[in-house]
Amino acid sequence: MTKISAVLMIFSIITLECHHPYVEENNVYKPADKALFETGCHRFCHIENGKQECSIFKFVHIWKFQDGQWKLARIVTYDHD
């Protein structure tokens, strides 16, 4: 499974709403051998008052290297209105 497919799978498990990566803002930082941080933006869409509303929010994914593979440990989303 690729990293992006793992991210999309996690988003679909967390909520039935619609999340879409906004790849233009994606950055990866590796401060340690067994950890990395991925930052970027994602588009979140939901139905409000019968209309689909979409907004772009920032996120941080914290990945850890465990059992020979990268695993998504935490998802933090922020900058919501």
N, C-alpha and C positions, 0 to 999 in steps of 0.2 A: 504494500500500500504506500503511495506517495504521501509526502507531508501534506500537500494541499487537499488530497482526498480524505486524509485523516481529519483535517480541520473541518471540512464540510460535513463529514459524518458526525463529528462531535456537535456541531451546530444543529444538525437535524435531530439529534438525540435530546439536546437540551430543551428545545422548544419546537412547536409545530409551526411557528412563524417562518418567514423566509429571510435567510441571510445570504448575501452575495459578497465575495471578496472584491475589494477595490484595489487591484494589484499595483497600481501606479505608486502607491504610498508605502509599499512593503520594504522593510529593512530587517536584517538579521545581525545580531550582536552575539559574540561568543566569548563571554568573560572567563570561562573555565572549561576544562576538558570535557566535563560531563554535564554541562548546562549551556543553554543558549536562550536568548530572548528574541522574539520576532515581534516587530511593531508594524502597524499599518492602519488602514481604514477598511471598514466593511459597510456595505449598504444593508440596512434592515428595513423590511417592508412589513406592514401589517394593515388590517382592515379597520378603519375608524369611521363611524357614521356612514357605513355602507360604501366607502371609497378606500382604495388602496393608497396608503401614505408611505412614502419612502424617505429615509434620511441617512446621512453618512456619519458614522461614529468611529472613534479611534479604538484600537485594541492593543493589548500586549498578550502574547502567548509565551508561556514559560515551558520550555522543553527540557527533559532530562534524558541522559543516555543511561539506559538500564537494560540488563540482560541482552546486550549486544545490539540494541536498536534504540532509536529516538522515540520517546513517548511524550505526548502532550500532558503536562502536569497541571497547569492552571490556565484559565482564560480570564482575562480582565478586560472589560469594555468600559469606556468612559467618554466624556465630552458629550453627554446627552443633554438635550435642551430641557 
